[in-house]
Amino acid sequence: MKNQTIHVIITGGTIDSFYDGIKETVVPHEHSIIPNYLKGLRIYDQLTFSEVCMKDSREITEKDL
């Protein structure tokens, strides 16, 4: 995958969430961990990211889409 730009569209989800015991539900982080994770792998030369929203997939609305 060298010399290619990969663009990642981030919407939140399980990997970007944590369990809140007080609320007894999963809560998305404020910002995604995916950019740092993928950059740390050093698999791709060029990565770009768009963070569209940080929501559980069950909470994505028509407006988000």
C-alpha positions as CSV (number, residue, x, y, z in Angstrom):
1,M,0.0,0.0,0.0
2,K,3.0,2.3,-0.4
3,N,2.5,5.7,-2.2
4,Q,-1.3,5.6,-1.8
5,T,-3.4,7.9,0.3
6,I,-6.0,6.2,2.4
7,H,-8.9,8.4,3.7
8,V,-10.7,7.2,6.8
9,I,-14.2,8.5,7.6
10,I,-14.7,8.2,11.4
11,T,-18.2,7.9,12.9
12,G,-17.4,6.6,16.4
13,G,-18.6,3.1,17.4
14,T,-17.3,0.4,19.6
15,I,-13.6,1.0,19.2
16,D,-14.1,4.7,20.1
17,S,-16.3,4.0,23.2
18,F,-16.0,3.1,26.8
19,Y,-18.4,1.6,29.3
20,D,-19.8,4.2,31.8
21,G,-20.9,2.3,34.9
22,I,-22.8,5.2,36.3
23,K,-24.9,5.6,33.1
24,E,-24.8,1.8,32.6
25,T,-24.2,2.3,28.9
26,V,-21.4,2.7,26.3
27,V,-20.3,6.3,25.8
28,P,-18.2,7.4,22.8
29,H,-14.9,9.3,23.4
30,E,-14.8,12.9,22.5
31,H,-12.4,12.2,19.7
32,S,-11.4,9.0,17.8
33,I,-8.4,6.8,18.8
34,I,-8.2,5.5,15.2
35,P,-5.8,8.1,13.7
36,N,-3.1,7.5,16.4
37,Y,-3.6,3.7,16.2
38,L,-3.3,3.5,12.4
39,K,-0.3,6.0,12.3
40,G,1.4,3.9,14.9
41,L,1.2,0.8,12.7
42,R,3.2,2.5,10.0
43,I,1.6,0.4,7.3
44,Y,0.5,3.3,5.1
45,D,2.6,6.2,3.8
46,Q,-0.3,8.7,3.8
47,L,-3.4,8.7,5.8
48,T,-6.1,11.4,6.1
49,F,-9.1,11.4,8.4
50,S,-12.5,13.0,8.6
51,E,-14.3,12.7,12.0
52,V,-17.9,13.1,11.0
53,C,-19.4,12.3,14.4
54,M,-18.7,10.3,17.5
55,K,-21.8,8.2,18.0
56,D,-22.8,4.6,18.7
57,S,-24.2,3.2,15.4
58,R,-27.6,2.9,17.1
59,E,-27.7,6.7,17.6
60,I,-26.7,7.8,14.0
61,T,-29.5,9.9,12.5
62,E,-30.5,10.7,9.0
63,K,-28.8,14.1,9.4
64,D,-25.6,12.3,10.3
65,L,-25.8,10.2,7.2
